[in-house]
Amino acid sequence: KHVLAAMEDYRSGERLHEVMQQAAQGLDDATLDMLAAWYSEQPWIGSERPVDSDLAKAGSRKARASCSSCHRRSGEGGIGAPRLAGQSVDYLVAASTAYRDGGRTSPAARGKGFVMGDLTDDEILALSHYYASLR
């Protein structure tokens, strides 16, 4: 469901990414459904980049308090909440910072800014190392 929502947001221009917007604009609903289903069925291959274990430990505590109700304790995501486990630290930092600072503007992203608005850069970094450490 998250993949389909992201593709629809790229197509409508609600989610900004030049290449993805161009790719999605010419796709009809049936094609988006087919692509989302296909990508959702693929086995997960997480990032193999090293993480800082001390930061991951600090992030674990913050994740239990702030993130696991939507993204699950395992980081595998839930209804309306994407998978965080195994993503790269760089991606998680960039995405989290964009959500916090209002850089992502899709309807789904607007709620994340409220949830993430109080996170410091250090907390985002720790959370990113924690979720990247989960495979």
N, C-alpha and C positions, 0 to 999 in steps of 0.2 A: 504494500500500500504506500509506503514511503517513496519508493522509486516512482510510482505512477504520479503521486502528488508533486514530486520534484520536476518530473518531465512536463506536467501540465503547467507548473509555474514558470519553467523556462519558456514554454511555447507562448504563454500569455505576456511574458515580460515582467512578471512579478518577481522572479528570481533572476538575478543578474549574472550572466557569464556569457561573453560574446559568442564563443564557439558553440556552447550548448543551446543558446537561444536560436542561433542559425540552424542548428541541426533539428531542433524540435519544431520550428515554425511550419515546416512543410508536412508534418505528420498529422494524420486524422486520429480520432479517438480509438478506432479499432487497432491501428498500428501501435499507438501508445500502450494500449492494454496488452498487446502481444509482447512488446519489448519489455514492459514492466514484469510480466509473468516470467519471461525467459530469464531476465537478470535475477529475479527473486529466487529462481530455482537453482542458480549456480552455487557450487560449493564455495564457502568462504575461504579466502586466502588472505591472511592478515599480513601486516607489515612485519618485516624481520629486523627492523632497525633496533639497536639497543636502547634501553630505557635506564633512567637513573633510579635505582631501587629505593633510595631515601625519599626522593620526590614521589615515587609511586606509593610508598607507604603513607605519606602525608595525604596524597590524593585519595587513597582508599578511605580514610576517615571522612574526608569531605564528601566523597561520593555517597557513602552510606547516609549521611545527613541530608544531602541536597539533591541527588540525582537518581538514586536507585528506584524511587517510586515510579518513575516513568521509563527509565532505561534499563530497569531491572538490575539486581545486584551483579549479575554476570556481564552486564553491559551489552547484552544481545538485542536490546530494544524491545519495544512493545507496540501496542496500537498507537500510531501517531508519533512514536519516538524511534528514531533510527538507531541502528547498531553503532556503538562506540568502541566496543572491544576489538582490539587488533588494528584499529586505524593508526596511521602514523602520528607521531607527536606533532610534527609540523602542521599537518592537516587539522588536527584537533585544536591546536592553539589558534590557528587562523580562523577556523569556523566559530569557535567559542568567542573569540574576540569580536568577530563580526556580529554575532548574535547580541553580545553585550552592548556593543557600541552602535547598534542600529544599522550596520552595513548590509544586513540581509533583510529584505523588505517583503517577502512573501507572507501571506496570511499565517502560515504555520510558524514562521520565524518571529512574528510580532510577539507572541506569547513567550518566546524564549528570552527575549530581551528583558522582560519583567522578571523572569526567574533568575537570569544570570546577571542582572544589573548590578548587584552588590559584590560580585566576584572581583578580586584583585588580579593583577597580572600573575602574581606568584601562585595564587590558588588555581588559576586556569592552567598554568604550567604543571603544577602538581597533579591536577585532575587528568591532564593530557598524558602524562607519564603513566599514571595508574591505568587508564583505559587502554593505552597502547600496550601495556604489559599483559593484558588479558588476551588469550589466544582463542 
